[in-house]
Amino acid sequence: MHAATRYTSFTLLIFALATGCSPRSQKPGTPASGVSLHILGTIQDAGSPQLGCRKECCRNIFLRPALDRKVVALGVVDAPASRSYLFDATPDLPAQAQMLAERSGRDGTPDAVFLTHAHIGHYTGLMYFGRESMGADHLPVYAMPRMRSFLTENGPWSQLVELGNIALTPLSNGRTEVLSPQLEVTPFFVPHRDEFSETVGYKIQGPNRTALFIPDIDKWDAWGTRIEEALAEVELAFLDGTFYDGEELGGRDMSLVPHPTISKTVERLSALPWSERNKVHFIHFNHTNPVLRSDRPEAKAVEEAGFHIARFGERFEL
């Protein structure tokens, strides 16, 4: 058995033993049959443990890495079309692509990658499609105009384009990509630190349910759409939960890393009916975020309020 297969199978076993069969998701190892969404990672760009961290949240994990601490990515399996897709290309891409292959019952790479923006946890995994690694052949990579320019004009990413490892595929704000009769994807702008590219979220529409994916956003009030209205249009929402509150970074200027904290989002949405709150799954956790541990009171408070903490390996039917 290939080493990557053994590693991913062991990861899935650990997840299954830890969580059992959640009423929100099917058994992680069950091959997908319809259109399904898979949580391939939940951690903020720099990972967990994070370089330079000497706090308790990271100290022990450096010595004993946690197998479920992967950088945020979603996988979508379209079984009727025999296709699978990655949403964001993270530094953990090899293990995530292998996990997606096992979930889809297929060998090889995803059929396409959809990028959200040019921050390190969301696109740098593209390097594994290059000739130093698998040497992919014109793998479609969906990206917005500034994101495409960034990849085309800056090495080493430009080499992926020049050698035909990836084929940049245009996206437009609000324009739906019809991937099959049972799967559509629509990108939309969200406000974020756009130093090198735009930032988008995605609406992922299956035959029965639609999911919202917004791993990064500066603040809900800066978005042109009210989050309450966006929730009303979907059945699942995977939302920016980078920080639990504003105290995690020990005095660091939070204006330099703006994100809506989980506690503020919970407060804002607390008046919604349970059916709306139940759609929300927080994701993209900083290594300091206490909700990474399900036994912490912060995690329990979020779930008691009717929301969810996204967990590595979860699967949702669309």
C-alpha positions in Angstrom: 0.0 0.0 0.0 1.3 3.5 -0.9 2.5 5.5 2.1 0.0 8.3 1.4 -2.8 5.9 1.3 -1.8 4.3 4.6 -1.5 7.8 6.2 -4.9 9.0 5.0 -6.6 5.7 5.9 -5.1 6.0 9.4 -6.3 9.6 9.6 -9.9 8.6 8.6 -9.8 5.8 11.2 -8.8 8.2 14.0 -11.6 10.6 12.9 -14.2 7.8 12.8 -13.2 6.5 16.3 -13.2 10.0 17.7 -16.6 11.2 16.3 -18.6 8.1 15.4 -21.3 8.7 12.8 -22.6 12.3 13.3 -26.2 12.9 12.4 -24.9 15.8 10.3 -22.6 13.6 8.2 -22.2 10.1 7.0 -19.4 7.7 8.0 -16.2 9.3 6.7 -15.0 6.2 4.9 -18.2 5.5 3.0 -17.7 6.1 -0.8 -19.8 9.0 -2.0 -22.8 8.2 -4.2 -24.5 11.5 -5.0 -23.1 15.0 -4.7 -21.3 15.5 -1.4 -19.1 18.0 0.4 -16.2 17.0 2.6 -14.2 19.0 5.2 -10.6 18.4 4.3 -9.2 21.0 6.7 -10.3 23.5 9.3 -7.2 25.5 10.3 -6.1 29.0 9.4 -3.4 29.5 6.7 -0.3 29.1 8.9 -1.4 25.8 10.4 -1.5 24.3 13.9 1.0 24.1 15.5 2.2 27.4 14.2 5.8 28.5 13.8 7.1 30.5 16.7 4.3 29.7 19.0 5.5 28.7 22.5 2.0 28.6 24.1 0.3 25.5 25.4 -1.9 25.4 22.3 1.1 24.4 20.1 3.9 23.2 22.4 2.8 19.6 22.7 1.6 19.3 19.1 5.0 20.0 17.7 6.2 16.8 19.3 3.0 14.8 18.6 1.4 16.3 15.5 -2.4 16.1 15.4 -3.6 14.3 12.3 -6.8 16.5 12.0 -4.9 19.8 12.0 -5.1 20.5 8.2 -5.4 24.0 6.6 -8.9 24.9 5.4 -10.1 23.2 2.3 -13.3 21.7 1.0 -13.7 18.8 -1.3 -16.8 18.2 -3.4 -17.5 14.8 -5.0 -19.9 14.6 -7.9 -20.3 10.8 -8.1 -22.9 10.8 -11.0 -20.4 12.7 -13.1 -17.4 10.8 -11.8 -15.7 14.0 -10.9 -14.2 15.7 -7.8 -13.2 19.2 -6.9 -10.9 21.0 -4.4 -11.8 24.4 -3.0 -8.5 26.1 -2.2 -5.0 24.6 -2.6 -3.3 24.5 0.8 0.1 23.5 2.1 -1.6 20.2 3.1 -2.7 19.5 -0.5 -1.1 16.0 -1.0 -2.9 14.5 2.0 -6.1 16.3 1.2 -6.1 15.3 -2.5 -5.5 11.7 -1.4 -8.4 11.9 1.1 -10.6 13.3 -1.6 -9.6 10.5 -4.0 -10.6 7.9 -1.3 -13.9 9.7 -0.7 -14.7 9.7 -4.4 -13.6 6.1 -5.0 -11.2 7.3 -7.7 -7.5 7.4 -8.1 -5.5 10.5 -9.1 -5.9 14.2 -8.7 -9.1 16.3 -8.4 -10.7 17.3 -11.7 -10.3 21.1 -10.9 -9.4 23.5 -8.1 -11.3 26.6 -7.1 -9.2 29.4 -5.4 -10.6 32.0 -3.0 -7.6 34.4 -2.8 -3.8 34.8 -2.7 -3.0 34.3 1.0 -0.6 31.5 1.8 -3.0 28.9 3.0 -5.3 29.1 0.0 -3.1 28.8 -3.1 0.5 27.7 -2.3 -0.5 24.0 -2.5 -0.5 24.6 -6.3 3.2 23.9 -6.1 2.5 20.2 -5.8 1.1 20.1 -9.3 4.5 21.2 -10.7 7.3 19.1 -12.2 9.1 18.8 -8.9 6.1 16.9 -7.6 3.3 15.2 -9.7 3.7 17.2 -13.0 0.0 17.6 -13.6 -1.3 18.0 -17.2 -3.4 21.2 -17.6 -5.3 20.8 -14.4 -8.1 23.4 -14.5 -7.6 26.1 -11.7 -10.6 28.4 -11.4 -9.6 31.9 -10.4 -10.7 35.6 -10.5 -8.9 38.1 -12.8 -6.3 39.5 -10.3 -5.7 36.0 -8.9 -5.0 34.8 -12.5 -2.6 37.7 -13.1 -0.8 37.1 -9.9 -0.2 33.4 -10.8 0.8 34.3 -14.4 3.2 37.1 -13.6 5.0 35.8 -10.5 7.3 32.8 -10.1 7.3 30.0 -9.2 3.5 29.9 -10.0 4.1 31.2 -13.6 6.1 28.1 -14.3 3.0 26.0 -13.6 1.2 28.0 -16.3 4.1 28.0 -18.8 4.7 24.2 -18.5 1.0 23.4 -18.7 0.8 21.9 -15.3 -2.3 24.1 -14.6 -4.8 25.7 -16.9 -6.1 29.0 -15.4 -9.9 29.1 -15.9 -11.7 32.5 -15.6 -14.2 33.2 -12.9 -16.4 36.3 -12.7 -18.2 37.8 -9.7 -21.7 36.3 -9.5 -21.4 34.2 -12.7 -22.4 30.6 -12.1 -20.2 27.8 -13.4 -22.3 24.8 -14.4 -20.1 21.8 -13.7 -22.7 19.1 -14.3 -26.5 18.8 -14.3 -26.3 18.3 -10.6 -23.5 20.7 -9.5 -23.1 24.5 -9.9 -20.6 26.9 -8.3 -20.9 30.6 -8.0 -18.1 32.9 -6.8 -18.9 36.3 -5.1 -16.7 39.1 -3.8 -16.1 39.5 0.0 -14.1 42.2 1.6 -10.7 41.1 2.8 -7.0 42.1 2.7 -6.6 42.0 -1.0 -2.9 42.7 -1.4 -2.3 40.4 -4.4 -5.8 39.3 -5.5 -9.5 39.6 -5.0 -11.1 37.5 -2.3 -14.2 35.4 -3.0 -16.5 33.1 -1.3 -18.5 30.4 -3.0 -22.0 29.2 -3.3 -21.9 25.4 -4.0 -25.2 24.1 -5.3 -26.0 20.4 -5.4 -29.3 18.7 -6.5 -30.8 19.0 -3.0 -28.8 21.5 -0.9 -26.6 24.5 -1.3 -23.6 25.4 0.7 -22.0 28.8 1.4 -18.2 28.9 1.8 -16.6 32.0 3.3 -13.3 31.1 5.0 -12.0 34.7 5.1 -13.8 38.0 5.4 -12.9 41.2 7.2 -16.2 41.9 8.8 -19.9 41.2 8.0 -20.9 44.8 8.0 -18.4 45.6 5.2 -19.9 43.0 2.9 -22.5 44.2 0.4 -24.8 41.3 1.4 -26.3 40.9 4.9 -25.1 37.5 6.3 -28.6 36.9 7.5 -29.9 37.1 3.9 -27.2 34.9 2.6 -28.0 32.2 5.2 -31.7 32.3 4.1 -30.7 31.2 0.6 -28.7 28.1 1.6 -28.9 25.0 3.7 -25.3 24.9 4.9 -22.8 27.7 5.7 -19.1 27.3 6.4 -18.1 30.7 7.8 -14.9 32.5 9.0 -14.3 31.5 12.6 -10.6 32.5 12.8 -10.7 33.9 16.3 -13.1 33.1 19.1 -12.7 36.7 20.5 -10.3 39.6 20.3 -8.1 38.5 23.2 -6.3 35.5 21.7 -3.2 37.3 20.2 -2.0 38.8 23.5 -2.2 42.5 22.6 -1.4 42.2 18.9 -3.2 44.9 16.8 -6.3 43.0 15.6 -6.9 45.7 13.0 -4.0 44.2 11.0 -5.7 40.8 10.9 -9.4 41.6 10.8 -11.9 38.8 11.0 -15.4 38.6 12.5 -14.9 36.7 15.8 -17.0 33.7 16.5 -18.4 35.3 19.6 -19.5 38.4 17.7 -21.0 36.3 14.9 -22.9 34.2 17.4 -24.2 37.4 19.1 -25.3 38.9 15.8 -27.1 35.8 14.7 -28.5 34.8 18.1 -32.0 36.2 17.3 -32.4 34.0 14.2 -34.5 30.8 14.6 -32.7 27.6 15.4 -33.2 26.4 11.8 -31.0 29.3 10.5 -28.4 29.1 13.3 -28.1 25.3 12.7 -26.9 26.0 9.2 -23.7 27.7 10.4 -20.4 25.7 10.7 -17.5 27.8 11.8 -14.2 27.0 10.1 -10.6 28.5 9.4 -9.5 28.4 13.1 -6.3 30.2 14.2 -4.0 27.9 16.3 -5.0 29.9 19.4 -8.7 29.4 18.9 -10.1 27.4 22.0 -12.9 25.8 19.9 -10.3 23.5 18.4 -10.8 21.5 21.5 -14.3 20.1 21.8 -14.0 19.9 25.6 -13.4 23.6 26.0 -16.3 25.7 27.4 -16.1 28.1 24.4 -16.7 25.2 22.0 -19.6 24.0 24.1 -21.1 27.5 24.3 -21.1 27.8 20.5 -22.9 24.5 20.0 -25.4 25.1 22.8 -26.3 28.4 21.0 -27.3 26.3 18.0 -24.2 26.6 15.8 -21.5 24.1 14.8 -17.7 23.8 14.9 -16.5 22.3 11.6 -14.6 19.1 12.2 -12.0 17.5 9.9 -13.4 14.6 7.9 -17.1 15.6 8.1 -19.2 14.8 5.0 -22.5 16.5 4.0 -24.8 15.5 1.2 -25.7 18.2 -1.3 
